[in-house]
Amino acid sequence: MSDRPAETRVLDFSEVDSGITAEEAVAEATRCLQCKKPACSSGCPVGIDIKGFIRCIEAEDFRSAIAIIKESNMLPAICGRVCPQEVQCEGECILGVKDKPIAIGALERFLADWERENGIVVPAVAAKRSEKIAIVGSGPAGLTAAAELARNGFSVTLFEALHDAGGVLIYGIPEFRLPKEIVRSEIEEVKRLGVEIKTNHLVGRSLSVDELLSYDAIILATGAGLPAFMGISGEHQIGVYSANEFLTRVNLMHAEAFPQYDTPVKTGGNVVVIGGGNVAMDAARVARRMGAEVTLVYRRRREDMPARRIEVHHAEEEGIRFLTCTNPTKILGEGTVTGVCVVSMDMCELDDSGRPAAIPIPGSERIIPADVVIEAIGQSPNPLLIQMIDGLIREKKGNLKVDESGRTTIPKIFAAGDVATGAATVILAMGAAKVAAESVTRMLSEE
């Protein structure tokens, strides 16, 4: 895909790449070997018939191609942009052994964008059933579960605490990676299946627990919105944010347009982002677009970063400074951040994750100037809703205990996405949501 020049894209929040043309899509589709046993589909968490839709692209039958995708995935424009295809479907493509794998993500995005421009066709739904299902949380897991169950004929109501549906797709992922109009367009498709979405509905407040439990089945898809902090000195000061708060203020509440929108956030100057995942890259690139000189501090090596390679590449192009094998020990200041004390790390023996253990090097401490510090070191499920419902059990890391079907310790309550697994990717949340939806359908069909 064609990326906009870094020197111009850092001046706005418009999408970085422009996708591929119809001609490019057809040319790419002709490279597909049409394997008898396509490994690419086994690498897709939602089980898309990749071989089938690529064959339709090659025949220039785009309408049939997008229909094949939507049999398994109602959020193709989103997935085509943010899924880590390089370690999933594309990572399994046999062409990748000696050549470049098929650009499956680019093809999926092309088809979704083509359909939006040429008329969206909503898939058929089954005959209406009497059972009513509640889904809590409108992120990728909630939307996927809602779509699956609505297509199976159930009456589905999706409850969202915030004023805008979409969950992490709206508040977490920046506009330049995932335009909000794309998210809202695919949410409208889910609604056209018959799903009712109620925003500004917080379980325990707008909706009582008893009202929630009156539904025939419930799927909890509330994500992982509780940020983690390092627990180092100085985190209480003005100018320290979790990545969750920082990105929410910008993506959902338009802090980048202050004072037009009354959502202040401290920007400009020197920003230090702590972490090496996709969320850290998002926070760093947003801060850069808001006028800051950004340093990303990561305690392991560059090659150990869990972020997608393309996001690391884009961040570096945009002027983000990478300080690897480095770990913060203290945030400096007297009420307001002035700097970060860091120490160099020695990469020693492998730890339990299979990566080199990071051990501080004595005497290597130094200070990095900072006006803002953004911590992006992970997040976990918020325990508030879980604690409201008697009988739900959490694992040690805070996620809900579920079985292979997505069922919690309460028979009619299921869970999917980050609330059950801890923080993961959009597509893995969607895959788990499909499992939970299938389990609900099976449970209610057997009763």
Number of C-alpha atoms within 10 A of each C-alpha: 12 9 12 14 12 15 10 10 17 23 12 15 17 15 16 21 15 11 20 16 14 16 11 14 22 20 13 20 24 15 15 19 14 14 11 7 9 18 18 24 20 16 18 22 17 21 17 20 19 22 20 16 25 29 20 18 23 19 14 16 14 22 19 17 24 28 20 18 23 18 14 18 22 24 25 23 25 23 22 22 19 18 19 20 22 18 12 18 26 23 20 21 24 18 15 13 10 7 9 13 20 24 19 24 21 21 28 24 21 25 26 28 18 18 16 15 9 10 9 17 13 14 14 12 16 11 10 12 11 9 14 15 22 24 27 28 28 31 25 32 34 31 28 30 31 33 28 26 24 28 20 18 20 24 19 26 20 26 27 25 20 17 11 16 24 23 24 23 24 23 24 24 23 25 23 18 17 22 18 19 11 18 18 16 15 21 23 12 18 24 19 14 20 19 22 17 24 19 17 16 19 17 19 15 10 13 14 13 15 11 12 19 15 12 17 15 21 27 27 30 31 29 31 24 21 17 18 15 16 14 10 11 11 19 21 14 18 17 20 22 22 23 28 24 18 22 26 19 18 24 21 22 16 18 22 21 13 13 10 9 11 11 15 15 17 17 20 16 16 21 28 28 32 28 27 26 19 19 23 26 26 25 29 30 25 27 29 25 19 21 15 20 19 28 22 23 22 24 26 24 18 15 10 14 17 12 19 18 14 11 18 22 12 16 23 15 14 20 17 22 16 18 18 20 19 25 23 21 18 18 25 21 17 10 12 17 21 20 21 23 16 20 22 22 21 18 17 11 12 11 10 8 7 8 15 16 17 20 18 18 13 10 8 11 15 12 16 16 16 24 22 28 28 25 25 27 19 23 20 20 25 17 16 10 16 19 12 13 15 10 11 16 17 19 11 8 10 19 24 27 19 21 12 10 18 26 23 23 17 14 10 16 22 28 33 33 30 28 27 29 23 20 20 15 15 20 25 21 28 26 22 25 31 28 21 29 27 17 17 25 17 11 13 13 9 7 5
